[in-house]
Amino acid sequence: MLWFNVGLKANAQHLEQMPCDIQNIAFQAGEKLVYKVYYNWQFIWIPAGEVSFEIFETDSTYQMLTLGSTYSSYDPFFKVRDRFESTIDKETMLPKTFVRDIAEGNYMRYDSVVFDQINQTATEYIGKHKSKIKRLDFSFESCVQDMVSIMYYLRNIDDQYIKQNNALPISVFFDKELFNLNVNVLARDEIKVKGLGTQEVIHISPQLVTGDVFKEGNEMNIYVSANQSKVPLLIESAVSVGSVKAILVDSEYTIDKLF
């Protein structure tokens, strides 16, 4: 789930103030998106695994389930079994709860967050796994997103903000830290995507947090469908060793038909 690890760096683009509360016009319950993830090693693109995003609903919330896993053939190199869940308020599109339960190689993490967006606080239960967690309390100065809800928030951004050289500032909380995210809008373009043909897209680039996954100077490029659904079609990024890309290979119940 590499494209979630993003954060703020200074840049020269125009910062556009973003609303906290927005309305959903981009997706509906039942939507499912599936991406095939490739890892590049010595100029060879290796199919490594899949990531799925699925939407359920109750009367007052959307429930987003994200699952990521490597193929059994890739497991001996680096085994991944990730599960993310986000519960989002239908009226505001702000997260109410978030759960991250991941196993990536030798790294394990359980992270559960309850958000109080009105009082701008969060209670987090975090540890190596669910049986060994500790409680932490945090306060914020504004509304915040989680690692899953941010994708659905950005898909609902009004077109007035999707202008070349705009930088969209968004706060994202996970793993005991608030990241003031900056998503740069680069261009509207046409690109050829494997399996999808030529597509009209919006090219965005979230700047990255350097560390174990990303090195200084690494960039991530996300190509989003230029329609009401604003579905990511292609994600490309350099990582500490090699590079990765994720390509949309299946979609169900999107507002705009993609296939």
ABEGO torsion letter per residue (X at the ends): XAAABBBBBBBABBBBBBBABBBBAABBBGBBBBBBBBBBBGGBBBBAEBBBBBBBBBAABBBBBBBBBBBAAAAAABBBBBBBBBBBBAAAGBBABBBBBBBBEABBBBBBBBBBAAAGBBBBBBBABAABBBBBBBBBABBBBBAAAAAAAAAABBAAABBBGBBBBBBBBBGGBBBBBBBBBABBBBBBBBGAEBBBBBBBBBBBBBEAABBBGBBBBBBBBBBAAGBBABBBBBBABEBBBBBBABBBGBABBAX
